Amino acid sequence: MPLTVEFDPNVHGWFFGNWGEATEFTWDLYRDTYLGINPTQNPVQAPLDAAFFEIFKNCAQKGNCGGMSLLALALFKYGGYMGFCSPASFYTGGSDGPDRADLHRAINIFQARQFSVSGIENFIDMVDEGNLNNAVAAYNRIQECLGRGDYAVLSIAKGLFGDDAHTVIPYKCYTSGGTRYLEIWDSNYPADDYPTHYGSANARMVINGPTDWIYYPNPGVTGSTPYQGSDNGWCFAIPMSTVLPKDRQPFTLDFAFDALQTAFISGPGAAVSQISDDRGHQFYATSSAVHLNRGEIETDPAKRLRGVARWPWYANAGAQQEQPGELYFIRGAASRSDLNFTVNGSKYKFVHFHGRHMLELTVSSDRRVRDAIKISPPVHGLPRTIQLKPLGGQRVVSLRALRAEDEMGAWRSVEIKKARLTQAALRVDRHGELDNAQVTGLGRNVEFSALLQERKNRRITSQRIQRAVAAEAKPFQVDFKKGKAR
């Protein structure tokens, strides 16, 4: 579109409402969303693809606001995109989405594109720059994007982590009397169903300062609350060029992305209480069992753990227990340090990724327990290490360490199964490119079964050990080069 043409919410917005997915995303949609995904859902051929899919498949469960906003902007800018033409209002539907299955699928794809490497990098940039809740910085970026035709979407949220996190289109910006204003198209308010919404104060964000902003699309609805910066909400802009193109998923094998770490915890009520390093820096100001408010993040520059960001589940208006899990991305100095995760839960899975390396830790107990998980990257020739220390109670632990060799599907893995921990801690050291590893029981001996696997040239070799014992004085040793364990 010529730059003189302005986005009109009555024409260029969809004539159906935002909707949540009743079913999980499919592997075929996953492949259409990102580059380089394995043709089939096969954790043997592509363990990293399969692991990220378990997180990805729920990312539109609570809504498709990001996908609706991105595709509407693409139609407006280019006159057509992915086989669909402008204006978006041509396409019909209702509160459960568009009538056309192909359009439904296309919006799903763009909903998940926010979850790509570039989208995550942009999110961490906002956190590190201190602009996650800076409406003035967002306004300036939107104004710049409007001026050069790289239209932006706006990410907003209320005070709770993931609660009502939402993506909208800021299609016009202007100032009056020192106050900045953004006119907003919102996928929750299609113009055909809300004919008086656009052009009113309900479709406008008012910005008086970086954290002094408010957007209140439904003030007449009982129990509704506004989006505003004063309650630790967030407000940041994302240029469409950042997340519109097809890109890699974050667990890619690309070396350029090796500096990023990912940690994901899932399970009923499972949560991260704290993330810290060994130099006194921490992500949360307190170590509460569950963190629901972004105001609980440490803000003291001397104590704050920089380079850590907790991912929002967009359009999620439900309770913390309804979210897919807690997802953290870590980069910079934090990704090169020993990191300590304190987690709570009775049955939970903790998954950690760093470059080609993946750790899957499964913990099961008959009551809620608290564990300290220490992740150490390789520094000055030292091995990669994971250590789990129980902080009271008994649990059964399984742990798998995997290293992906290449994009042809070669990998090595060490899997520890059914280790019972009460007072003993468990440590796994991985040397080099998982050429060898050792399992150590700290405090007491730890008994477990083990499975060693290596996939090369599309063939898997396995070695099972029914009963192994790891002691502090005599660790359990694995040597892939020699093909043996003891």
LUMNU-776940 format. One record per residue (C-alpha): residue in one letter; y, x, z. Coordinates in steps of 0.001 Angstrom, whole numbers, padded with zeros to 6 digits, always signed. Layout:
N
AYXZ/...
***
This chain:
486
M+000000+000000+000000/P+003587+001194-000585/L+005228+002349+002641/T+007811-000420+002222/V+005109-003046+002793/E+004672-003921+006469/F+001417-004989+008065/D+001552-008759+008568/P-000851-010025+011276/N-000905-013431+009599/V-002160-011876+006360/H-003678-008460+007069/G-005500-009369+010285/W-009006-010854+010316/F-009410-014613+010557/F-012274-014348+013038/G-012426-013093+016596/N-013741-009981+018304/W-017373-010304+019350/G-020018-008480+021358/E-023379-007614+019860/A-026353-009619+021076/T-028761-006938+019842/E-028745-003151+019762/F-027656-001177+016706/T-030412-000070+014348/W-031340+003415+013207/D-030283+002555+009629/L-026804+001645+010861/Y-026767+004886+012858/R-027432+006831+009640/D-024635+004990+007834/T-022224+005816+010660/Y-022691+009596+010957/L-023494+012573+008756/G-026806+014412+008837/I-028943+011868+010719/N-032722+012087+010324/P-034113+009442+007895/T-036332+007856+010554/Q-036173+007329+014301/N-038525+010146+015136/P-037906+012150+018321/V-040490+014702+017161/Q-038623+015495+013945/A-035087+015097+015321/P-034939+015100+019143/L-031138+015446+019338/D-030553+012571+016900/A-032995+010414+018853/A-031356+011268+022182/F-027847+010351+021040/F-029142+007146+019468/E-030166+005910+022928/I-026476+006076+023919/F-025045+005000+020563/K-027075+001806+020119/N-025159-000077+022821/C-021616+000949+021891/A-020640-002500+020519/Q-022389-004517+023201/K-019097-005755+024654/G-017004-005913+021484/N-016076-004566+018064/C-012322-004184+018579/G-012232-000607+017255/G-014225-001421+014133/M-012116-004490+013375/S-008880-002529+013805/L-009974+000454+011701/L-011336-001564+008777/A-008323-003899+008755/L-006040-000840+008494/A-008192+000677+005738/L-007961-002539+003672/F-004216-002661+004235/K-003628+000970+003269/Y-005984+001271+000306/G-006139-002321-000913/G-009912-002231-000436/Y-012568-000250+001415/M-016379-000173+001488/G-016495-002969-001072/F-014113-005308+000760/C-010664-006203-000533/S-007257-006829+000990/P-006080-008988+002653/A-008448-009149+005611/S-007503-012797+006190/F-009522-013660+003069/Y-012722-013318+005096/T-013785-016219+007290/G-015717-016361+010532/G-015505-017482+014133/S-015723-016238+017694/D-019061-014593+016917/G-017642-012467+014086/P-017503-012713+010290/D-019633-015090+008235/R-020768-012270+005934/A-023595-010028+007124/D-022348-007063+005081/L-018892-007261+006676/H-020466-007590+010117/R-022364-004359+009449/A-019320-002514+008097/I-017297-003354+011212/N-020194-002159+013392/I-020082+001182+011575/F-016372+001663+012215/Q-016765+000580+015832/A-019148+003505+016305/R-017001+005982+014322/Q-014706+006227+017368/F-017720+007905+018974/S-017828+010767+016430/V-017053+014427+017073/S-013429+014000+015929/G-012929+010868+018024/I-014282+012578+021133/E-012190+015702+020516/N-009078+013517+020249/F-009951+011790+023531/I-010425+015101+025366/D-007129+016362+023889/M-005353+013378+025436/V-006947+014104+028808/D-006155+017836+028748/E-002567+017267+027597/G-002008+014708+030330/N-001276+012045+027696/L-004114+009630+028361/N-001582+007371+030052/N+001626+008276+028236/A+003040+005372+026259/V+006055+007396+025114/A+003789+010036+023552/A+001724+007228+021995/Y+004867+005583+020614/N+006057+008851+019051/R+002678+009450+017453/I+002520+005907+016096/Q+006038+006238+014660/E+005048+009491+012953/C+001874+007937+011549/L+003722+004882+010232/G+006192+007184+008510/R+003511+009090+006588/G+001061+006257+005968/D-001629+007567+008314/Y-001632+004428+010393/A-002810+004639+013986/V-004857+002494+016296/L-003897+002241+019949/S-006401+002618+022788/I-005449+000783+025975/A-007218+000033+029243/K-006638-001361+032679/G-007232+000525+035897/L-011010+000273+036033/F-013205+002752+034180/G-014247+000985+031013/D-012915-002365+032237/D-011197-004085+029315/A-010873-000825+027373/H-009563-002095+024067/T-008369-000961+020631/V-005489-002676+018812/I-003223-002089+015789/P+000416-001137+016586/Y+001928-002119+013243/K+005653-001880+014043/C+007771+000174+016443/Y+011456-000018+017318/T+013893+000598+020159/S+016543-001624+021703/G+018838-000657+024568/G+016762+002392+025419/T+013498+000409+025580/R+010697+001054+023109/Y+008649-001792+021648/L+005345-001923+019773/E+004324-005029+017844/I+000556-005367+018157/W-002254-007031+016229/D-005110-007793+018597/S-008648-008628+017407/N-008984-011039+020335/Y-006229-013201+018831/P-006827-014015+015138/A-003710-015604+013653/D-005501-018704+012353/D-006694-019588+015862/Y-003465-018499+017602/P-000674-019469+015162/T+002171-018923+017668/H+000880-015648+019133/Y+002391-013173+016674/G+006143-012847+016798/S+006117-013767+020489/A+006408-011549+023561/N+002630-011866+024043/A+002024-009653+021000/R+004414-006934+022097/M+004104-003809+024264/V+007229-002935+026233/I+007694+000754+027056/N+010318+001968+029539/G+008689+005311+030339/P+005455+007300+029963/T+003609+005249+032599/D+006077+002352+032738/W+004633+000108+030042/I+003114-003355+029825/Y+001154-005440+027323/Y+000237-008959+028449/P-001337-010923+025575/N-002470-013953+027620/P-000107-014563+030575/G-000867-018291+030633/V-004594-017829+031301/T-005624-018234+034930/G-006946-015001+036412/S-005751-012794+033552/T-003999-009509+034286/P-001815-007358+032038/Y-002474-003944+030556/Q+000068-001692+032245/G+000559+001958+033026/S+001429+001449+036676/D-002159+000577+037653/N-003706+003766+036204/G-004436+002197+032857/W-004312+004314+029740/C-002430+004196+026481/F-002903+006686+023642/A-002792+006612+019853/I-005474+007709+017377/P-004515+008337+013712/M-006899+006453+011424/S-007605+009681+009537/T-009210+011051+012716/V-011951+008438+013021/L-012142+006601+009675/P-014171+009207+007676/K-017883+009665+008185/D-018389+012560+010602/R-021016+014233+012795/Q-022350+012698+015985/P-021593+014790+019107/F-025123+016160+019548/T-024921+017915+016197/L-026474+021326+015593/D-023228+022709+014177/F-022315+025949+015919/A-018608+025046+015798/F-019271+022385+018403/D-021413+024486+020736/A-018605+024759+023299/L-018897+021048+024126/Q-021217+019856+026866/T-022312+016257+027255/A-023718+014637+030404/F-025027+011081+030512/I-026469+009254+033496/S-028128+005870+033160/G-030168+003550+035336/P-029498+000479+037512/G-026536+001360+039728/A-026835+005082+038974/A-023548+006971+039166/V-021972+010418+039372/S-020259+011017+042710/Q-018711+014356+041824/I-018491+017086+039174/S-017292+020469+040411/D-017442+024181+039706/D-018049+027047+042121/R-014340+027908+042333/G-013297+024761+044163/H-012271+022609+041191/Q-013443+019012+041046/F-013230+016045+038685/Y-012894+013345+041355/A-010555+013573+044351/T-013293+012198+046625/S-017091+012098+046381/S-017577+008325+046544/A-020976+006868+045675/V-019482+005033+042670/H-016106+005637+041020/L-014510+002564+039469/N-010826+003502+039380/R-009279+006168+037194/G-006899+006831+040074/E-009833+008520+041813/I-009672+011458+039365/E-008310+014629+040949/T-004680+015219+039893/D-003805+018255+042033/P-003384+021098+039478/A-004878+023581+041942/K-008024+021475+042414/R-008436+019614+039145/L-011436+020458+036936/R-009857+020637+033501/G-011734+019984+030261/V-013782+017067+031635/A-013392+013535+030278/R-015258+010352+031123/W-015819+008206+028026/P-014656+004572+028060/W-016948+001766+026898/Y-014563-000134+024665/A-014060-003889+025206/N-016228-003768+028313/A-014922-006387+030704/G-018087-006440+032801/A-019130-004762+036014/Q-020026-001090+036259/Q-023703-001993+036439/E-023485-003647+032994/Q-022277-000509+031262/P-024785+001621+029295/G-024180+004441+031752/E-021625+007090+032642/L-020867+009515+029836/Y-018944+012774+030320/F-017767+015354+027794/I-016936+018880+028938/R-015294+021704+027027/G-013197+024830+027465/A-013436+026900+030655/A-015404+024150+032419/S-018170+024375+029808/R-018550+028108+030489/S-018813+027728+034274/D-021535+026689+036678/L-021178+022929+037053/N-022380+020875+039992/F-023168+017179+039482/T-023746+015018+042559/V-025546+011837+041476/N-026785+008667+043184/G-029494+006225+042217/S-033052+005118+042844/K-034313+005326+039265/Y-032072+007258+036934/K-032062+009520+033907/F-029676+012460+033656/V-029353+013969+030172/H-027367+017131+029442/F-026583+018711+026057/H-025003+022030+025195/G-025191+023184+021605/R-028848+023209+020581/H-030094+022789+024145/M-031093+019482+025734/L-032176+018676+029274/E-033725+015355+030287/L-034136+014770+034006/T-035828+011589+035261/V-035772+010735+038960/S-037639+007876+040615/S-037558+006853+044280/D-038352+003712+046263/R-034796+003779+047627/R-031389+005050+046594/V-031187+008829+046869/R-028545+011493+046382/D-029165+014674+044413/A-027231+017840+043626/I-027779+019049+040051/K-026479+022490+039133/I-026125+023496+035461/S-025519+027186+034701/P-024776+028359+031130/P-025932+031806+029968/V-023371+034401+031096/H-023677+038216+030851/G-027372+038075+030001/L-028274+035586+032744/P-030528+032649+031840/R-029569+029009+031362/T-030443+027319+034631/I-030825+023811+035972/Q-031428+023293+039659/L-032076+019982+041403/K-031610+019879+045172/P-032524+016642+046995/L-029954+015530+049562/G-032376+013427+051622/G-035343+011201+050798/Q-038401+011618+048592/R-038395+011317+044810/V-040648+011986+041841/V-039015+014201+039236/S-039792+014920+035591/L-037747+017416+033623/R-037806+018448+029980/A-035903+021416+028557/L-035724+021561+024758/R-034091+023942+022327/A-033630+022806+018695/E-034144+025726+016313/D-032737+024406+013031/E-032088+021285+010971/M-035598+021454+009527/G-036908+020053+012811/A-038183+023199+014550/W-037912+023209+018362/R-039446+024403+021633/S-039744+022483+024877/V-040977+022869+028451/E-041757+019640+030289/I-042363+019426+034030/K-044017+016163+035089/K-044458+014320+038381/A-042988+016920+040707/R-042656+015389+044188/L-039557+016624+045997/T-038521+015880+049561/Q-037008+019036+050996/A-037808+021531+048270/A-035413+022199+045399/L-036560+022770+041816/R-035037+025370+039490/V-035792+025997+035822/D-034499+029187+034151/R-034499+029424+030342/H-034107+032861+028790/G-032654+033603+025365/E-033453+030893+022836/L-036102+029466+025157/D-038319+032437+024331/N-039544+032195+027903/A-038828+030179+031027/Q-039719+030054+034674/V-039999+027200+037156/T-039279+027944+040807/G-039763+025863+043937/L-037047+026650+046474/G-037720+026115+050167/R-041281+024860+049609/N-043947+025036+046937/V-043649+022406+044230/E-046710+020991+042462/F-046510+019426+039010/S-048227+019129+035650/A-046697+020807+032612/L-046553+020365+028852/L-045427+023199+026582/Q-044701+022344+022950/E-043425+024133+019877/R-042724+022575+016486/K-042569+024909+013505/N-043193+024268+009814/R-043669+020564+010677/R-046604+021318+012944/I-046729+020992+016729/T-048704+023264+019020/S-049184+022105+022605/Q-050500+023481+025859/R-051150+021216+028852/I-051440+022419+032424/Q-052869+019716+034680/R-051932+021385+037958/A-049293+024056+038391/V-047590+025376+041500/A-044150+026924+041629/A-043138+028948+044653/E-040048+030973+045437/A-042072+034182+045577/K-044242+033268+042587/P-042542+031112+039917/F-044457+029351+037161/Q-043989+031473+034003/V-043835+030325+030367/D-043803+032785+027438/F-043519+031184+023990/K-043719+034500+022153/K-047088+035233+023732/G-048116+031569+023662/K-049165+031320+027268/A-048174+030054+030726/R-049237+031071+034219/
***
